[in-house]
C-alpha cells in the first residue's frame, strides 16, 4: 500500500494541481476543503495518513489551529504548510508550531517531490522525476 497524504486546501484549482502531482508520483491522497473538515477526517482515522499538506488561510478553522491540534494529538503526522502568503512571519509561526516544512504557492512540483522523498518511503509506482 502506498503512503497516503491528506491535502487540506480550500482552493479547488490548487487541490487538483496537488492531486495530479501526487498521482503522478504514485502517492494516495484525500482532500479536505477546510480546517474543520480536516480535523473531523483526522479524528476518524489519522493513522491512515503519513503527511498533511496544510494551507494556512481557510474558512472555518485556519491552518495554524489545525497544526496545533495535530501536534498535540497526532504527533506521528508530518505537516507541510502550503500558502500563498509572502509574509515571513507566517513561516516562522508555522515552523514554531511544529511544521516540517513551508512551501510558498506557487511552488515547483520538484520542491514538493523532494520533501516527500525526505519523509516517505517510495511508492510502489510513480517514480517520475519532476522539474
N, C-alpha and C positions, 0 to 999 in steps of 0.2 A: 504494500500500500504506500502510495506517495505521501510525502508531508503535506499537511493541509494548512492553508493560510486564510485568515479572516480579514477581508477588506472592509474597513469602516470609513465610508466616504459618501457624502450627500450629493455629489455631482454625477449624474448618470454617465456623461461622456468620460469622466475620469475613471469611474467604475469599469466601464467597458474596456478602456485602454489598458488598465492594470490587469483585468481579467484575461484579455487576449495575450498579454505578455506572459502571465503565469501559465496559461495553457501551452503556449509555445515552449516554455521551459520545462513543462511536464509536471507542474505542481497542481494539486487540487485546491479549490478555494470556495468560499462562500462570501456573500456580500451583505452588509447591513447598511441601511441608509442614514442612520444617525446613532448617537451615543446610547440612547435609551434602548434601541433595538439590539445594539451590540452587547450591552450588559445583560439583557434578557437571554440572548443566544449563548453567551459565555456561561451564564448561570446554569443553563440547561446542559452544557457539555463542553466546558473549557478544555478538558483533556483531549478533545478531538483536534485541537489546533496546536501548531508549533510557534506560529508568528501571527501578530496582529499588525496590519498596515493601517495606521490610525490618523485620520485627518484631525486637525486641531479645531477648526471652526465649523460646527454643525448645529442643526436645530436640536432642541430638547436638552441634550447633555453634551457639553463641549469635550474635546479630546483630552485636555488636562485632567478633568474629573474622571473620565473613563480610565486614563492611565493610572491615576491614583488608586482606583478600585482594583485594577488588575494587579498592581504591585502589592497591594495589601492582601488580596485574596487568591491570586493565581500567580505566584512568583515564578513558576516554570515558564510562563509565556514571555516571549521576547516581543518587544514593541518597537516598530519603526514608525516614526512620525513622518507624515507627508502633509505638506501645507504650501499654499501659495504666498504666505506672508513673507515679507522681506525683513521683518523686524527681528534682529538677532536675539532680543530678549526672550522671544518665544522658544527659540532653540535652547537657550540657557535654562529656561524653566522646564522644558520637556526633559532635557538631559538630567537635571537635578531631581526630577521625579521618577527617574529610572528608565527612560527610553534608551534603547540600544543605539539608535542612530536617528538622524534627522535628514530628510530629503526635501528640498525645496522644489515645488512644482513650477514649471515642468522640469522633470528630471529625465536623464537619459535612461533608456532600458538597461544599458550596460551597468550603470551605477546600482540599480536595484538588483540586477543579477549578481554582482559582486557581493553585495550584502547578504543575499540569500545563500550564496555558496559558503560564506563565512559561518552562517548559522544553522544550515540544514544539511542533512545527508542528500546526496544526489538523487533525483527522482529516477525511476526505472526507465523512463524515456524522456525525450526533450532535452538532449544535451546540446542544444543550439547555442552558439556563441553570438551574443548581441553586441551591437555597437551603438 
